[in-house]
């Protein structure tokens, strides 16, 4: 890679790192996994940087790499680690309502299939339009709408159940 392409890549990473990391956190639910995901996606983007920067929308190209890398990570992990929400040690309960709501939302998001989770995260937490989400995921707007509807229905059913289990 020539010097200007490398400078261009560094500039791209510097300007988009926080947003990529936030989205990765929402997709994975863990800070370390989010950092690993963004780094893996950026490695893939770096190796194809000439193609990425000449694309119609380089940012969308990298978002697509991030989403696909996450899907690959989930496929590989199916039989690997099993994450639990309970640690062996009991910690003091956090009384901040926002943190409890956030935890419930993240748990409900983790219960969604990867494609529905990506649709909800991009659509509502990243505030992207249906057409942008469709472009990022490589699907039609109709598919985005149906995936979003299914995800929201599942979240509506899951959140009250999780909230009730938190109180118990």
Secondary structure by P-SEA (a helix, b strand, c coil): ccaaaaaaaaaaaaacaaaaaaaaaaacccaaaaaaaaaaaaaaaaaaaaaaaacccaaaaaaaaaaaaaaaaaaaacccbbbbccccccccccccaaaaaaaaaaaaaaaccaaaaaaaaacccccccaaaaaaaacccaaaaaaaaaaaaaaaaacaaaaaaaaac
